[in-house]
Amino acid sequence: MEFECYTFEELDKQLLYDILGHRQEIFILGRHDIYRDLDGFDQKALHLLYRNAAGEIEGYVRLLPAGVHYDGYEEHCFGRLSVKEKARGKGLGSELVRRGIEILLKDSSCRQVRISAMAYLEDFYRELGFERTSDVFDISGVPHVTMLYTGKPL
């Protein structure tokens, strides 16, 4: 698998367009959820993606440094984790999470990653070393939980 990671400044117009299209396809069209995807965090984020041999984005995750999150998390976090339907079941999502954590923790004094995960994905994240730290809460009608990376996968 070939993965690429970019700062916002490194994204050219076409790649930014492709990333936003990917996110729209997965989250807005795929889940029929109208929400504000352009939230002002992309400029502060790292953008980790996987492209297939044809150059199409099949997997993506947005990595946010400590202190940059809707809820003001002091830890690093990530979101917009997404894999196109045709690429699912091959471990791409897990690999994006593993690589994302590695990038976030590299050369950082902050050694933790906290996420707001869709509740149905709790087991997926637990297997990657996260522990649930909250009750279930609602974001746009979707049950979520807060999870903290402990580095101890099941």
N, C-alpha and C positions, 0 to 999 in steps of 0.2 A: 504494500500500500504506500502511496505517495501522499504525504501530508505537507501542507504549507501553512506558515503562520505570518501574519502581516500586522503592522500597526495601521491605524487609520490613514496616516500620511502616505504609507506605501501602497495603498490600494489605488489602482488606476480606475478610471470611470467605468470601464467595462466590468472589471471584477466586482466593484461595489454594486453595480447594477445586477450582476449575477447572484451575489450574496443576498441582496434584498429580495430578488425574485424567488430564490430558494426558500427564504424565510416566509414569504407570503404564501407560497405553494403549500408549505407544511403546516403553518400555524393558522393562517387566516382562511385560505380556501379549504385545506385539508380538514381542519377542525371546525369550520364554519363559525369562527370566532373573530368578530370585529374588535380589534384593539389597536392601540397606538404603538406600533412597532418602532417607529422613529422617535426615540425617547431621550436623545441627547447623550446616551452612554457610548454609542459606537465610536465617537471621537477619542474616548479615553480607554478603549478596549484593545485587546489583541484579538485577531480573527483567525481561528484555526479551522482549516478546511481540508477536505479530501476531494480530489477530482479523479474521475475515471479516465480511461485512455482517450476518450473523445474530448476531454477537457471540461466535462459537465461536473458541477458540484454535486456530490452524492451525500456528503456529510459535512456538518458545520457546528461549531460551538463558539460562543462569544465569551472571552475571558476578561474579567474585570478585576483590577487591582484592589487591594485592601482599601476600604473606605468608600468605594464607589458602588452603591446599590440603592435600590428604592427604599429599603428599610434601614439604610445607614449601617449595614454590617461593617464591623471593624476588620473582618477577615476578608481574604480574597473570595471571589465567587465566580460562578459561570452561569450562563443561561443560553437560551435559544438553541440548546442541543437538539439537533435534527438530522435525521437520515431519511433520504428518499425511500419510498415504499419498495421500489425494485431492488434496493441495496440492503434491505433489512435482513436480519437473521444470520449475518456473516461476521458479527463482532465489531462492526465499524463504530457503533455508539460507544461501546466499552473502550475501544482504542482511543477515540476522541477524548473521553473522560480521563483516561490514564495520561495521555500526552498533555492534556490541558492542565492537569494537576502538576505535572512535572514542570511545565513552563511557568505556572504561577508561583511555585515554591522555589524555583531556581533563583539564586542571588537575591533572596528576599529575607528580611528580618521577620516577617510574618510567616508562620509555619502552619496556618490553618486555612481551610476552605469551607465556607458555609454556603449552602444553596437552598433555594425554595424549589422543591421538587413536586411534580404532580404525584399525588398520593399513590396512584396505581403503579408508579415506578419505584416505590420504596424498596422492594426486594432487589431490583436491578442495582440501585445505588448502594445498598447494604453489601452486596457481593463485591463492590469495588472499594469498600472500606469506609463507608459513611454510616453514621448513627443518627437516628431520628431524635430531634431535640425539642419538638413542639407538638401540640395537638393539631388536628386537622383544621385548616382554615380555607376560606374561599377566595379565589382570584378569578374574576370573570366567569363565575359559575362552575369552576373546575376545582375540586378538592386538592389542596396542597399540604405539604409538611415541610418544616425546616429540618435540614440535615447537616451534620458537621463531619468533615473528613477526619478520621482518626488514623488512617493508614493501616488499619487492621482488617483486610478483607476476610470474608468467611472462607 
